[in-house]
Amino acid sequence: MLFSELPLVNPLQRAVRAVGYEQPTPIQEQSIPSLLEGKDLLGIAQTGTGKTAAFALPILQRLLDSGKFRAPKTCRALILLPTRELAIQVEECFKQYAQFTAISTTCIFGGVSDASQKRNLIRGVDVLVATPGRLLDLIGQKAVSLKALEFFVLDEADRMLDMGFIHDIRKVVALLPQVRQNLFFSATMPDDITKLAATILRPNPVRVEVAPQSTPIERIRQELYRIDKRRKGALLKELLLAHPEMKKVLVFSRTKHGADKITRVLEKAGIKCSAIHGNKSQNRRQEALGNFKKESIRVLVATDIAARGIDVDDVSHVFNYDLPDVPETFVHRIGRTARAGKDGIAISFCAPDEEQDLRAIEKLTRIRIPEGDKAIYEKLPPQQKETPESEMRNARGRLPRRENPAHGKPAQPKTAQKNAQPKPAQKPAQPARGEHPAPSNNAPAQGNAPRHRRRNRPGSRARRRMREAASN
């Protein structure tokens, strides 16, 4: 089947030809006719299967056919996504498909000022692409209302649950009108996702499954390197330097701090790279992703925020620097390569404390990952013996002063510090109560002047007489 054979109106057919689509993917071929009929849909598909066009094109056509107009501060279609990058990417797709129509789209997400987003919502929009947190925030500020909604799309549902958005999703669903068309997409369907889908979709939705659940792409060649955690950076650097054909590499770290550390190691070796994670500003993240797409940098180091929904073409290698503790995340990570019919390579590092995660991944994928070239270990610098930090910490969990890098000098014993300090000068003995201090050699005698007298302040006639008596 060709796109020209699908029942799409002429403006959408022109847009499809403009973006270069000729033959629909399986999920597009199975979903578009049912969605054009107004049915609810449950789609099970991994990222990169073409599902954005599968729901965007029928939604745009139904918006055109309805003849309705958007009201101020409302939206007619809502696409809910877990991350900013994915939201921006889906908005760009909607704009491409609607380029020959008058349908308006906008995107709202956190991490940036909401002033421009509020301005875009004042007149209302046809298609609103949003992340859950910012959407609820703007609803609370009465900047947008969902009362006129006709279409609701929940994409990457399993990722939503992994990121803790389940409560936000339920709040959004509670605000939706009863009459609407629902589309629910997820790469996996565990029990929690199945229950969530049942609360959103109408009974008996169309079910479209285009790939076996949680199965990695067969074209991906995998390699495994067992190595100590402290030597992972040296191994990654050696592999990148030894293989210049690795031109577009995506490296996954479990933590934000780890991503920054990997970036410093690679930059020190002269390898162009950038990091992308939640602590980076939105502009920095978009800049890093844009440079990676343009191949201005060779390596993009990311946390799992980029594991799902980031569509980057021609990624040759994916490195699992840290194995994920959720096996399904491994499948989504390596799915960033071998896209659009191309081959790809996924390389995983496994430290001794990650063996259990490795077994869970191999159990899920039903594939035993073969070990890579062991000769690479000989090229690594010898491992330095280090005292475990846990053994150096005291009962309060603090490092000794001489081992703590925050202090420049080693600690000294308290007795030595006490003896090294200069002794303060002894204060002159205070006279007993009722007595007057003896006059010093350098000061004139004060006579019987009271101790509380203020000497340098002019006062009454009695005070002047007292000063004259004292001077005589």
MARGUTI-805700 format. One record per residue (C-alpha): residue number from 1; x, y, z. Coordinates in Angstrom, 3 decimals. Layout:
# MARGUTI-805700
+-----+----------+----------+----------+
| seq |       xx |       yy |       zz |
+-----+----------+----------+----------+
| NUM |        X |        Y |        Z |
...
+-----+----------+----------+----------+
# end
This chain:
# MARGUTI-805700
+-----+----------+----------+----------+
| seq |       xx |       yy |       zz |
+-----+----------+----------+----------+
|   1 |    0.000 |    0.000 |    0.000 |
|   2 |    1.082 |    3.579 |   -0.711 |
|   3 |    0.207 |    6.766 |    1.162 |
|   4 |   -1.666 |    7.944 |   -1.917 |
|   5 |   -4.086 |    5.027 |   -1.390 |
|   6 |   -4.963 |    6.072 |    2.169 |
|   7 |   -8.188 |    8.108 |    2.559 |
|   8 |   -6.430 |   11.367 |    3.404 |
|   9 |   -7.569 |   14.774 |    2.175 |
|  10 |   -5.523 |   16.657 |   -0.385 |
|  11 |   -3.702 |   19.088 |    2.010 |
|  12 |   -2.440 |   16.145 |    4.040 |
|  13 |   -1.449 |   14.194 |    0.925 |
|  14 |    0.601 |   17.197 |   -0.197 |
|  15 |    2.299 |   17.367 |    3.197 |
|  16 |    3.095 |   13.650 |    3.101 |
|  17 |    4.721 |   14.037 |   -0.298 |
|  18 |    6.608 |   17.128 |    0.912 |
|  19 |    8.228 |   15.203 |    3.796 |
|  20 |    9.092 |   12.308 |    1.473 |
|  21 |    6.701 |    9.618 |    2.711 |
|  22 |    5.743 |    7.046 |    0.077 |
|  23 |    4.862 |    3.775 |    1.778 |
|  24 |    3.211 |    3.691 |    5.216 |
|  25 |    4.742 |    1.655 |    8.013 |
|  26 |    2.730 |   -1.267 |    9.463 |
|  27 |    1.375 |    0.770 |   12.368 |
|  28 |    0.363 |    3.598 |   10.019 |
|  29 |   -1.333 |    1.213 |    7.635 |
|  30 |   -3.300 |   -0.462 |   10.438 |
|  31 |   -4.116 |    2.626 |   12.517 |
|  32 |   -5.051 |    5.421 |   10.109 |
|  33 |   -8.269 |    3.869 |    8.659 |
|  34 |   -9.639 |    2.965 |   12.126 |
|  35 |   -8.813 |    6.373 |   13.582 |
|  36 |  -10.496 |    8.138 |   10.673 |
|  37 |  -13.660 |    6.265 |   11.680 |
|  38 |  -13.458 |    7.769 |   15.199 |
|  39 |  -12.532 |    4.585 |   17.077 |
|  40 |  -10.346 |    4.457 |   20.165 |
|  41 |   -6.962 |    2.809 |   19.672 |
|  42 |   -4.482 |    0.905 |   21.813 |
|  43 |   -1.103 |    0.839 |   20.062 |
|  44 |    1.827 |   -1.300 |   21.169 |
|  45 |    4.881 |   -0.113 |   19.293 |
|  46 |    8.409 |    0.982 |   19.975 |
|  47 |    9.717 |    4.408 |   19.085 |
|  48 |   10.825 |    4.651 |   15.469 |
|  49 |    7.931 |    2.657 |   14.025 |
|  50 |    6.187 |    5.759 |   12.636 |
|  51 |    3.454 |    6.040 |   15.265 |
|  52 |    3.551 |    9.868 |   15.342 |
|  53 |    2.267 |   10.045 |   11.781 |
|  54 |   -0.103 |    7.182 |   12.594 |
|  55 |   -2.064 |    9.357 |   15.033 |
|  56 |   -1.222 |   12.866 |   13.768 |
|  57 |   -2.581 |   12.502 |   10.227 |
|  58 |   -6.051 |   11.161 |   11.188 |
|  59 |   -6.390 |   13.729 |   14.003 |
|  60 |   -5.602 |   16.574 |   11.586 |
|  61 |   -8.114 |   15.253 |    9.047 |
|  62 |  -10.878 |   14.921 |   11.623 |
|  63 |  -10.169 |   18.443 |   12.877 |
|  64 |  -10.560 |   19.712 |    9.310 |
|  65 |  -13.747 |   17.734 |    8.744 |
|  66 |  -15.474 |   18.772 |   11.968 |
|  67 |  -15.874 |   22.397 |   10.904 |
|  68 |  -15.558 |   23.612 |   14.506 |
|  69 |  -13.488 |   26.603 |   15.607 |
|  70 |  -11.216 |   26.857 |   18.605 |
|  71 |  -12.309 |   28.979 |   21.540 |
|  72 |   -9.966 |   31.246 |   23.535 |
|  73 |   -7.742 |   29.437 |   26.023 |
|  74 |   -8.870 |   26.003 |   24.848 |
|  75 |   -7.466 |   23.178 |   22.724 |
|  76 |   -9.211 |   20.644 |   20.523 |
|  77 |   -6.551 |   17.910 |   20.577 |
|  78 |   -4.141 |   17.127 |   23.422 |
|  79 |   -1.009 |   15.000 |   23.027 |
|  80 |    0.561 |   14.180 |   26.385 |
|  81 |    4.244 |   13.172 |   26.434 |
|  82 |    6.810 |   12.464 |   29.178 |
|  83 |    9.769 |   14.672 |   28.155 |
|  84 |   10.433 |   18.108 |   26.704 |
|  85 |   12.522 |   16.772 |   23.826 |
|  86 |    9.810 |   14.370 |   22.727 |
|  87 |    7.149 |   17.087 |   22.985 |
|  88 |    9.170 |   19.430 |   20.768 |
|  89 |    9.755 |   16.651 |   18.265 |
|  90 |    6.039 |   15.730 |   18.049 |
|  91 |    5.083 |   19.400 |   17.644 |
|  92 |    7.502 |   19.678 |   14.716 |
|  93 |    5.838 |   16.656 |   13.081 |
|  94 |    2.371 |   18.177 |   13.489 |
|  95 |    3.564 |   21.421 |   11.918 |
|  96 |    5.005 |   19.515 |    8.944 |
|  97 |    1.803 |   17.554 |    8.380 |
|  98 |   -0.405 |   20.669 |    8.804 |
|  99 |    1.714 |   23.011 |    6.699 |
| 100 |   -0.966 |   23.304 |    3.966 |
| 101 |   -3.826 |   23.854 |    6.439 |
| 102 |   -4.880 |   26.594 |    8.879 |
| 103 |   -4.602 |   24.299 |   11.922 |
| 104 |   -2.581 |   25.814 |   14.752 |
| 105 |   -0.260 |   23.906 |   17.091 |
| 106 |    1.729 |   24.840 |   20.166 |
| 107 |    3.924 |   23.067 |   22.679 |
| 108 |    4.179 |   23.607 |   26.443 |
| 109 |    6.752 |   22.080 |   28.786 |
| 110 |    8.590 |   22.884 |   31.983 |
| 111 |   12.089 |   24.191 |   32.541 |
| 112 |   11.476 |   27.492 |   30.728 |
| 113 |    9.410 |   30.620 |   31.327 |
| 114 |    5.690 |   30.142 |   30.768 |
| 115 |    5.094 |   33.719 |   29.517 |
| 116 |    5.347 |   32.906 |   25.804 |
| 117 |    3.345 |   29.706 |   26.282 |
| 118 |    0.511 |   31.672 |   27.889 |
| 119 |    0.515 |   34.131 |   24.990 |
| 120 |    0.194 |   31.267 |   22.516 |
| 121 |   -2.818 |   29.907 |   24.403 |
| 122 |   -4.790 |   33.172 |   24.675 |
| 123 |   -6.611 |   32.729 |   21.342 |
| 124 |   -6.802 |   28.963 |   21.714 |
| 125 |   -5.062 |   26.270 |   19.673 |
| 126 |   -6.182 |   23.279 |   17.666 |
| 127 |   -3.381 |   20.910 |   18.735 |
| 128 |   -1.663 |   21.213 |   22.112 |
| 129 |    1.459 |   19.098 |   22.765 |
| 130 |    2.338 |   19.084 |   26.450 |
| 131 |    4.181 |   17.478 |   29.329 |
| 132 |    2.020 |   16.673 |   32.383 |
| 133 |    3.583 |   19.024 |   34.945 |
| 134 |    3.443 |   22.229 |   32.884 |
| 135 |   -0.049 |   21.391 |   31.613 |
| 136 |   -1.451 |   21.094 |   35.139 |
| 137 |    0.393 |   24.279 |   36.115 |
| 138 |   -1.209 |   26.312 |   33.317 |
| 139 |   -4.609 |   24.763 |   33.992 |
| 140 |   -4.254 |   25.889 |   37.602 |
| 141 |   -3.454 |   29.417 |   36.380 |
| 142 |   -6.549 |   29.279 |   34.122 |
| 143 |   -4.365 |   29.815 |   31.060 |
| 144 |   -5.902 |   26.807 |   29.284 |
| 145 |   -9.037 |   24.712 |   29.621 |
| 146 |   -9.778 |   21.170 |   28.424 |
| 147 |  -13.561 |   21.571 |   28.273 |
| 148 |  -13.618 |   21.695 |   24.436 |
| 149 |  -11.254 |   18.737 |   23.908 |
| 150 |  -12.123 |   16.301 |   21.115 |
| 151 |   -8.990 |   14.105 |   20.906 |
| 152 |   -6.704 |   12.828 |   23.644 |
| 153 |   -3.406 |   11.033 |   22.961 |
| 154 |   -1.265 |    9.489 |   25.688 |
| 155 |    2.092 |    8.544 |   24.163 |
| 156 |    4.937 |    6.590 |   25.800 |
| 157 |    2.611 |    5.475 |   28.596 |
| 158 |    5.083 |    3.016 |   30.128 |
| 159 |    7.723 |    5.726 |   30.248 |
| 160 |    5.207 |    8.011 |   31.964 |
| 161 |    4.849 |    5.469 |   34.745 |
| 162 |    8.609 |    4.977 |   35.033 |
| 163 |    9.055 |    8.734 |   35.537 |
| 164 |    6.364 |    8.934 |   38.213 |
| 165 |    3.703 |   10.774 |   36.186 |
| 166 |    0.860 |    8.400 |   37.030 |
| 167 |   -0.792 |   10.833 |   39.496 |
| 168 |   -0.493 |   13.741 |   37.042 |
| 169 |   -2.046 |   11.636 |   34.294 |
| 170 |   -5.012 |   10.782 |   36.493 |
| 171 |   -5.511 |   14.472 |   37.307 |
| 172 |   -5.509 |   15.345 |   33.592 |
| 173 |   -7.918 |   12.521 |   32.701 |
| 174 |  -10.319 |   13.711 |   35.402 |
| 175 |  -10.511 |   17.106 |   33.642 |
| 176 |  -11.320 |   15.681 |   30.189 |
| 177 |  -14.851 |   15.785 |   28.744 |
| 178 |  -16.701 |   12.480 |   28.588 |
| 179 |  -17.158 |   12.534 |   24.791 |
| 180 |  -13.762 |   12.306 |   23.094 |
| 181 |  -11.619 |   10.010 |   20.969 |
| 182 |   -8.730 |    8.366 |   22.865 |
| 183 |   -5.398 |    7.052 |   21.604 |
| 184 |   -3.085 |    5.152 |   23.924 |
| 185 |    0.468 |    4.162 |   22.904 |
| 186 |    3.040 |    2.173 |   24.832 |
| 187 |    6.080 |    0.080 |   23.937 |
| 188 |    5.307 |   -2.472 |   26.666 |
| 189 |    2.100 |   -3.552 |   28.350 |
| 190 |    2.720 |   -4.589 |   31.950 |
| 191 |   -0.236 |   -4.880 |   34.339 |
| 192 |   -0.069 |   -1.254 |   35.488 |
| 193 |   -0.245 |   -0.005 |   31.892 |
| 194 |   -3.156 |   -2.308 |   31.098 |
| 195 |   -5.114 |   -0.971 |   34.081 |
| 196 |   -4.345 |    2.631 |   33.110 |
| 197 |   -5.473 |    2.028 |   29.530 |
| 198 |   -8.772 |    0.609 |   30.778 |
| 199 |   -9.509 |    3.871 |   32.636 |
| 200 |   -8.882 |    6.023 |   29.536 |
| 201 |  -10.102 |    4.040 |   26.515 |
| 202 |  -13.680 |    3.209 |   25.674 |
| 203 |  -14.653 |   -0.494 |   25.712 |
| 204 |  -13.331 |   -2.666 |   22.882 |
| 205 |  -10.719 |   -0.313 |   21.394 |
| 206 |   -8.840 |   -1.201 |   18.220 |
| 207 |   -5.613 |   -2.959 |   19.215 |
| 208 |   -2.573 |   -2.542 |   16.971 |
| 209 |    0.657 |   -4.363 |   17.803 |
| 210 |    3.436 |   -4.073 |   15.264 |
| 211 |    6.343 |   -5.744 |   17.064 |
| 212 |    6.807 |   -8.492 |   19.663 |
| 213 |    6.664 |   -6.980 |   23.134 |
| 214 |   10.062 |   -5.855 |   24.497 |
| 215 |   12.065 |   -7.625 |   21.771 |
| 216 |   15.213 |   -5.837 |   20.570 |
| 217 |   15.698 |   -5.180 |   16.904 |
| 218 |   17.384 |   -8.136 |   15.270 |
| 219 |   19.717 |   -5.987 |   13.209 |
| 220 |   21.504 |   -4.726 |   16.354 |
| 221 |   24.814 |   -6.488 |   17.029 |
| 222 |   25.541 |   -6.551 |   20.741 |
| 223 |   28.804 |   -6.796 |   22.698 |
| 224 |   29.490 |   -7.074 |   26.421 |
| 225 |   32.536 |   -6.005 |   28.410 |
| 226 |   32.891 |   -7.052 |   32.028 |
| 227 |   35.003 |   -4.449 |   33.814 |
| 228 |   35.427 |   -2.753 |   37.157 |
| 229 |   33.370 |    0.391 |   37.622 |
| 230 |   36.452 |    2.598 |   38.061 |
| 231 |   37.868 |    1.501 |   34.688 |
| 232 |   34.787 |    2.076 |   32.547 |
| 233 |   35.923 |    5.543 |   31.499 |
| 234 |   39.290 |    4.260 |   30.298 |
| 235 |   37.596 |    1.445 |   28.355 |
| 236 |   35.134 |    3.802 |   26.666 |
| 237 |   37.921 |    6.190 |   25.712 |
| 238 |   40.053 |    3.342 |   24.317 |
| 239 |   37.196 |    1.931 |   22.233 |
| 240 |   36.364 |    5.329 |   20.731 |
| 241 |   39.991 |    6.090 |   19.910 |
| 242 |   40.597 |    2.624 |   18.429 |
| 243 |   37.483 |    2.727 |   16.203 |
| 244 |   37.177 |    5.965 |   14.204 |
| 245 |   34.196 |    4.454 |   12.361 |
| 246 |   32.154 |    5.183 |   15.495 |
| 247 |   31.058 |    8.574 |   14.161 |
| 248 |   27.692 |    9.039 |   15.872 |
| 249 |   27.722 |    7.504 |   19.338 |
| 250 |   25.104 |    7.656 |   22.078 |
| 251 |   26.332 |    6.832 |   25.611 |
| 252 |   23.858 |    6.157 |   28.420 |
| 253 |   24.666 |    6.846 |   32.053 |
| 254 |   22.452 |    6.002 |   34.998 |
| 255 |   23.008 |    9.333 |   36.795 |
| 256 |   23.423 |   12.999 |   35.898 |
| 257 |   26.707 |   13.223 |   37.798 |
| 258 |   27.970 |   10.181 |   35.897 |
| 259 |   27.061 |   11.765 |   32.549 |
| 260 |   29.069 |   14.882 |   33.375 |
| 261 |   32.006 |   12.751 |   34.538 |
| 262 |   32.015 |   10.747 |   31.281 |
| 263 |   31.979 |   13.980 |   29.299 |
| 264 |   35.026 |   15.304 |   31.142 |
| 265 |   36.948 |   12.062 |   30.506 |
| 266 |   36.187 |   12.134 |   26.769 |
| 267 |   36.913 |   15.851 |   26.360 |
| 268 |   40.284 |   15.357 |   28.052 |
| 269 |   41.052 |   12.728 |   25.392 |
| 270 |   40.163 |   15.163 |   22.581 |
| 271 |   36.797 |   13.555 |   21.727 |
| 272 |   34.042 |   16.071 |   20.957 |
| 273 |   31.025 |   15.341 |   23.123 |
| 274 |   28.186 |   16.876 |   25.131 |
| 275 |   25.951 |   15.749 |   27.955 |
| 276 |   22.171 |   15.929 |   28.098 |
| 277 |   20.220 |   15.362 |   31.312 |
| 278 |   17.674 |   16.930 |   33.625 |
| 279 |   20.057 |   19.412 |   35.249 |
| 280 |   20.846 |   21.032 |   31.907 |
| 281 |   18.770 |   24.022 |   30.850 |
| 282 |   16.371 |   23.574 |   27.973 |
| 283 |   18.519 |   25.685 |   25.654 |
| 284 |   21.644 |   23.686 |   26.504 |
| 285 |   19.831 |   20.411 |   25.918 |
| 286 |   18.467 |   21.533 |   22.574 |
| 287 |   21.878 |   22.827 |   21.549 |
| 288 |   23.578 |   19.527 |   22.447 |
| 289 |   20.929 |   17.500 |   20.613 |
| 290 |   21.169 |   19.759 |   17.562 |
| 291 |   24.962 |   19.483 |   17.448 |
| 292 |   24.674 |   15.705 |   17.676 |
| 293 |   22.203 |   15.568 |   14.805 |
| 294 |   24.485 |   17.778 |   12.676 |
| 295 |   27.505 |   15.637 |   13.716 |
| 296 |   29.280 |   18.685 |   15.148 |
| 297 |   29.992 |   16.430 |   18.112 |
| 298 |   30.832 |   12.756 |   17.953 |
| 299 |   29.391 |   11.544 |   21.261 |
| 300 |   26.212 |   12.452 |   23.118 |
| 301 |   26.187 |   11.337 |   26.752 |
| 302 |   22.676 |   11.043 |   28.162 |
| 303 |   20.650 |    9.778 |   31.050 |
| 304 |   17.488 |    7.814 |   30.347 |
| 305 |   15.674 |   11.066 |   29.603 |
| 306 |   16.933 |   10.576 |   26.020 |
| 307 |   16.331 |    6.842 |   25.889 |
| 308 |   12.775 |    7.214 |   24.702 |
| 309 |   11.281 |    9.285 |   21.945 |
| 310 |   14.421 |   11.072 |   20.725 |
| 311 |   14.522 |   10.399 |   17.005 |
| 312 |   18.124 |   10.853 |   15.823 |
| 313 |   19.029 |    9.387 |   12.454 |
| 314 |   22.125 |    7.312 |   11.711 |
| 315 |   23.239 |    6.553 |   15.281 |
| 316 |   25.961 |    3.973 |   14.629 |
| 317 |   26.698 |    2.844 |   18.200 |
| 318 |   24.927 |    2.859 |   21.539 |
| 319 |   26.952 |    2.379 |   24.747 |
| 320 |   25.341 |    1.264 |   27.981 |
| 321 |   28.000 |    2.736 |   30.265 |
| 322 |   25.792 |    1.765 |   33.221 |
| 323 |   23.289 |   -1.047 |   32.882 |
| 324 |   19.749 |    0.092 |   33.725 |
| 325 |   17.980 |   -1.457 |   36.694 |
| 326 |   14.783 |   -1.786 |   34.625 |
| 327 |   15.265 |   -4.373 |   31.823 |
| 328 |   12.746 |   -2.698 |   29.506 |
| 329 |   14.858 |    0.467 |   29.585 |
| 330 |   17.722 |   -1.499 |   28.014 |
| 331 |   15.502 |   -2.313 |   25.034 |
| 332 |   14.566 |    1.333 |   24.555 |
| 333 |   18.188 |    2.443 |   24.843 |
| 334 |   19.564 |    0.153 |   22.164 |
| 335 |   16.568 |    1.002 |   19.976 |
| 336 |   18.228 |    4.367 |   19.249 |
| 337 |   20.375 |    2.585 |   16.633 |
| 338 |   19.468 |    0.292 |   13.711 |
| 339 |   16.603 |    2.540 |   12.626 |
| 340 |   15.061 |    2.930 |    9.178 |
| 341 |   16.351 |   -0.440 |    8.022 |
| 342 |   19.995 |    0.209 |    8.949 |
| 343 |   22.325 |   -1.865 |   11.087 |
| 344 |   23.654 |   -0.823 |   14.470 |
| 345 |   25.875 |   -1.899 |   17.350 |
| 346 |   25.088 |   -1.811 |   21.073 |
| 347 |   27.972 |   -2.165 |   23.548 |
| 348 |   27.332 |   -2.720 |   27.249 |
| 349 |   29.681 |   -2.407 |   30.223 |
| 350 |   28.975 |   -4.639 |   33.207 |
| 351 |   30.583 |   -4.085 |   36.608 |
| 352 |   30.555 |   -6.864 |   39.230 |
| 353 |   27.633 |   -5.249 |   41.074 |
| 354 |   25.587 |   -5.118 |   37.836 |
| 355 |   25.541 |   -8.867 |   37.142 |
| 356 |   21.994 |   -9.163 |   38.470 |
| 357 |   20.805 |   -6.419 |   36.097 |
| 358 |   22.530 |   -8.226 |   33.219 |
| 359 |   20.751 |  -11.492 |   34.014 |
| 360 |   17.393 |   -9.698 |   34.106 |
| 361 |   18.078 |   -8.098 |   30.696 |
| 362 |   19.090 |  -11.396 |   29.108 |
| 363 |   16.012 |  -13.063 |   30.575 |
| 364 |   13.718 |  -10.425 |   29.105 |
| 365 |   15.308 |  -10.320 |   25.662 |
| 366 |   16.023 |  -14.083 |   25.574 |
| 367 |   19.430 |  -13.291 |   24.134 |
| 368 |   22.779 |  -14.014 |   25.747 |
| 369 |   24.963 |  -11.021 |   24.968 |
| 370 |   28.354 |  -12.166 |   23.610 |
| 371 |   31.525 |  -10.737 |   25.115 |
| 372 |   33.600 |   -8.324 |   23.071 |
| 373 |   37.278 |   -8.441 |   22.116 |
| 374 |   39.204 |   -9.230 |   25.307 |
| 375 |   42.438 |   -7.892 |   23.798 |
| 376 |   41.187 |   -4.379 |   24.515 |
| 377 |   41.769 |   -4.957 |   28.235 |
| 378 |   45.527 |   -5.173 |   27.649 |
| 379 |   45.570 |   -1.643 |   26.218 |
| 380 |   44.062 |   -0.134 |   29.331 |
| 381 |   46.317 |    1.495 |   31.940 |
| 382 |   46.947 |   -0.618 |   35.043 |
| 383 |   44.331 |   -0.284 |   37.690 |
| 384 |   45.437 |    1.693 |   40.710 |
| 385 |   44.828 |    0.183 |   44.111 |
| 386 |   42.543 |    2.401 |   46.098 |
| 387 |   41.302 |    2.136 |   49.640 |
| 388 |   37.532 |    1.887 |   49.596 |
| 389 |   36.027 |    5.137 |   50.751 |
| 390 |   33.697 |    3.259 |   53.094 |
| 391 |   36.711 |    2.035 |   55.065 |
| 392 |   38.092 |    5.562 |   55.432 |
| 393 |   34.911 |    7.088 |   56.829 |
| 394 |   34.426 |    7.393 |   60.551 |
| 395 |   31.371 |    6.561 |   62.608 |
| 396 |   29.664 |    9.802 |   61.530 |
| 397 |   30.196 |    9.013 |   57.837 |
| 398 |   32.867 |   11.699 |   57.395 |
| 399 |   36.263 |   11.361 |   55.793 |
| 400 |   39.320 |   12.022 |   57.981 |
| 401 |   40.667 |   15.537 |   57.526 |
| 402 |   43.894 |   14.322 |   55.962 |
| 403 |   41.898 |   12.251 |   53.402 |
| 404 |   39.248 |   14.833 |   52.680 |
| 405 |   40.036 |   16.777 |   49.472 |
| 406 |   38.033 |   19.732 |   50.783 |
| 407 |   40.893 |   20.497 |   53.181 |
| 408 |   44.263 |   21.496 |   51.796 |
| 409 |   46.402 |   20.559 |   54.843 |
| 410 |   46.440 |   17.403 |   56.934 |
| 411 |   44.753 |   17.543 |   60.286 |
| 412 |   46.826 |   18.183 |   63.396 |
| 413 |   46.159 |   16.744 |   66.850 |
| 414 |   44.093 |   18.976 |   69.060 |
| 415 |   46.884 |   19.219 |   71.668 |
| 416 |   49.360 |   20.347 |   69.035 |
| 417 |   46.907 |   22.938 |   67.749 |
| 418 |   46.338 |   24.185 |   71.302 |
| 419 |   50.071 |   24.481 |   72.065 |
| 420 |   50.766 |   26.183 |   68.732 |
| 421 |   48.367 |   29.025 |   69.407 |
| 422 |   49.910 |   32.176 |   71.071 |
| 423 |   48.848 |   32.778 |   74.630 |
| 424 |   46.728 |   35.899 |   75.124 |
| 425 |   48.171 |   38.771 |   77.166 |
| 426 |   47.158 |   38.756 |   80.804 |
| 427 |   44.583 |   41.360 |   81.741 |
| 428 |   45.382 |   43.702 |   84.658 |
| 429 |   43.787 |   42.709 |   87.913 |
| 430 |   40.493 |   44.429 |   88.605 |
| 431 |   40.221 |   46.346 |   91.906 |
| 432 |   37.867 |   45.093 |   94.543 |
| 433 |   34.413 |   46.556 |   94.793 |
| 434 |   34.487 |   49.986 |   96.449 |
| 435 |   38.170 |   50.627 |   95.697 |
| 436 |   39.644 |   52.842 |   92.995 |
| 437 |   42.404 |   51.760 |   90.610 |
| 438 |   45.904 |   52.931 |   91.362 |
| 439 |   47.197 |   55.641 |   89.015 |
| 440 |   49.589 |   54.475 |   86.334 |
| 441 |   52.941 |   56.091 |   85.602 |
| 442 |   51.736 |   57.447 |   82.256 |
| 443 |   48.448 |   58.898 |   83.441 |
| 444 |   47.690 |   61.594 |   85.987 |
| 445 |   46.127 |   60.596 |   89.277 |
| 446 |   42.354 |   60.595 |   89.210 |
| 447 |   41.807 |   61.246 |   92.937 |
| 448 |   38.500 |   60.124 |   94.317 |
| 449 |   36.608 |   60.302 |   90.980 |
| 450 |   33.928 |   57.660 |   90.771 |
| 451 |   34.498 |   54.754 |   88.361 |
| 452 |   31.355 |   55.358 |   86.418 |
| 453 |   32.263 |   58.984 |   85.490 |
| 454 |   32.221 |   59.746 |   81.746 |
| 455 |   35.401 |   61.726 |   81.166 |
| 456 |   35.117 |   63.110 |   77.634 |
| 457 |   31.534 |   64.302 |   77.660 |
| 458 |   30.604 |   67.857 |   78.699 |
| 459 |   28.104 |   67.868 |   81.523 |
| 460 |   26.530 |   69.910 |   84.258 |
| 461 |   28.208 |   72.375 |   86.588 |
| 462 |   28.701 |   69.675 |   89.229 |
| 463 |   30.598 |   67.496 |   86.742 |
| 464 |   32.886 |   70.381 |   85.827 |
| 465 |   33.698 |   70.954 |   89.498 |
| 466 |   34.521 |   67.294 |   89.886 |
| 467 |   36.957 |   67.445 |   86.966 |
| 468 |   38.677 |   70.560 |   88.387 |
| 469 |   39.069 |   68.856 |   91.766 |
| 470 |   40.570 |   65.825 |   90.163 |
| 471 |   43.094 |   67.876 |   88.189 |
| 472 |   44.300 |   69.637 |   91.370 |
+-----+----------+----------+----------+
# end
